[in-house]
Amino acid sequence: MDKAAFETSRMVDSARNANGEVVGRQVGRSVHKQNLAWSKMDKEKWWEMNRWFDDGHFTFYCHYFNHNFGRWETRLFYLGDVKTNPYLVDPVSGEPAYYLNASFNVIDCGVV
């Protein structure tokens, strides 16, 4: 894996008061997203990972390191965006030799 960016989203209930100032508060807890990326990925490995998600593992429990708090946590996640670039595609079979810039993200469902 070449990249594994960790992101956090916070839902906020906000509005402006009579003075035009933003007044808000966080709703619920922070939600995490892990972006995973490979500059080059073997085609069989890419297909294997995508089959796993498609074969009933769209949501799954993930044990991960929370970089905001410096501790390990286990939460329910779901598969987000998946993208890749086929490279050296065989004109007959349609199969690439491998994939470039393969990536997907997994997103915290908000369930503890």
C-alpha positions in Angstrom: 0.0 0.0 0.0 1.4 3.4 -1.0 -1.1 5.7 0.8 -3.5 5.4 3.7 -4.9 8.9 4.5 -7.0 9.0 7.6 -9.9 11.5 7.6 -12.5 12.6 10.2 -15.9 14.2 9.6 -18.0 15.9 12.2 -21.7 16.6 11.7 -22.6 20.0 12.9 -26.0 21.6 13.7 -25.4 25.3 13.0 -27.1 28.5 12.2 -26.5 32.2 12.5 -27.7 34.3 15.4 -29.2 37.8 15.3 -25.6 39.2 15.1 -24.8 37.1 12.1 -22.4 34.9 14.1 -22.3 31.2 13.5 -23.6 29.2 16.5 -23.3 25.5 16.3 -22.6 22.2 18.0 -21.4 18.8 17.0 -24.1 16.3 16.5 -23.2 12.7 17.4 -19.6 11.5 17.3 -16.8 12.0 14.9 -16.9 9.6 11.8 -13.7 8.2 10.3 -12.7 7.4 6.8 -9.6 5.5 5.6 -8.4 6.1 2.1 -6.3 3.3 0.8 -4.2 3.6 -2.5 -1.6 1.6 -4.4 0.4 3.1 -7.3 0.5 -0.4 -8.9 -1.8 -3.3 -8.2 -1.8 -6.9 -9.5 -5.0 -7.5 -11.4 -5.8 -10.8 -9.5 -5.4 -9.1 -6.1 -7.6 -6.1 -7.2 -10.3 -8.5 -8.4 -10.0 -10.6 -5.2 -10.5 -7.5 -3.0 -13.5 -6.3 -5.0 -15.1 -9.7 -5.1 -14.9 -9.9 -1.3 -16.8 -6.6 -0.9 -19.3 -7.6 -3.6 -19.9 -11.0 -2.1 -21.7 -9.7 1.0 -19.0 -7.8 2.8 -20.2 -4.3 1.9 -20.2 -3.5 5.7 -17.7 -5.1 8.0 -16.1 -4.6 11.4 -12.6 -3.1 11.2 -10.0 -2.9 13.9 -8.0 0.2 13.2 -5.7 2.7 14.8 -7.5 6.0 15.5 -4.9 8.7 14.6 -6.9 11.4 16.4 -6.8 9.7 19.8 -3.8 7.4 19.6 -5.6 4.2 20.3 -7.0 1.1 18.6 -10.8 0.9 18.0 -13.2 -1.5 16.4 -16.1 0.0 14.4 -18.5 -1.0 11.6 -17.4 0.4 8.2 -18.7 0.3 4.7 -17.0 0.5 1.3 -17.0 3.9 -0.3 -15.5 5.0 -3.6 -13.5 2.5 -5.7 -11.3 3.5 -8.6 -8.4 2.3 -10.7 -6.7 2.7 -14.1 -6.3 -0.4 -16.2 -2.8 -0.6 -17.8 -1.7 -2.4 -21.0 -5.1 -3.8 -21.8 -5.2 -6.9 -24.0 -7.3 -6.0 -27.0 -8.7 -9.6 -27.3 -9.4 -10.5 -23.7 -10.0 -7.0 -22.4 -7.8 -7.8 -19.3 -5.2 -5.4 -18.2 -1.6 -6.4 -17.4 -2.2 -4.7 -14.0 -3.8 -1.6 -12.5 -2.3 1.8 -11.8 -3.5 4.2 -9.1 -5.9 1.7 -7.6 -7.8 3.0 -4.6 -10.8 2.7 -2.4 -12.0 4.1 0.9 -13.8 2.6 3.8 -16.1 4.8 5.9 -17.2 4.5 9.5 -20.9 3.7 9.7 -21.3 5.7 12.9 -22.2 2.5 14.9 -20.2 1.8 18.0 
